[in-house]
Amino acid sequence: MKINDVPDLLIIKHCNVYDDDMDLIKIYKESAKSYIKSYTGLDDEGINKYEDLTIVYLNLISDMYDNRSFTVENDKENKMLNSIMFMHSINLL
């Protein structure tokens, strides 16, 4: 499944979202796409070529939803998500 094909219901299930938090999820969806595009250098069309980026997309949304507070308890990056995005990066120096 490509990022553009991910239905809201799947995001709700993945993140255990309450119905009244859907406005937040809409914001997180756009932020997750922007993060992936910035990290990889791909455009909207490019991020939809790779189905493994959908895992990154879902987990970024989930992480944003779970960590809504200003303080962070775990400042470690997810190595799997980073390696998936790194595989598709075109903006390497």
Rosetta blueprint (number, residue, H / E / L):
1 M L
2 K L
3 I H
4 N H
5 D H
6 V L
7 P L
8 D H
9 L H
10 L H
11 I H
12 I H
13 K H
14 H H
15 C H
16 N L
17 V L
18 Y L
19 D H
20 D H
21 D H
22 M H
23 D H
24 L H
25 I H
26 K H
27 I H
28 Y H
29 K H
30 E H
31 S H
32 A H
33 K H
34 S H
35 Y H
36 I H
37 K H
38 S H
39 Y H
40 T H
41 G L
42 L L
43 D L
44 D H
45 E H
46 G H
47 I H
48 N L
49 K L
50 Y L
51 E L
52 D L
53 L H
54 T H
55 I H
56 V H
57 Y H
58 L H
59 N H
60 L H
61 I H
62 S H
63 D H
64 M H
65 Y H
66 D H
67 N L
68 R L
69 S L
70 F L
71 T L
72 V L
73 E L
74 N L
75 D L
76 K L
77 E L
78 N L
79 K H
80 M H
81 L H
82 N H
83 S H
84 I H
85 M H
86 F H
87 M H
88 H L
89 S L
90 I L
91 N L
92 L L
93 L L
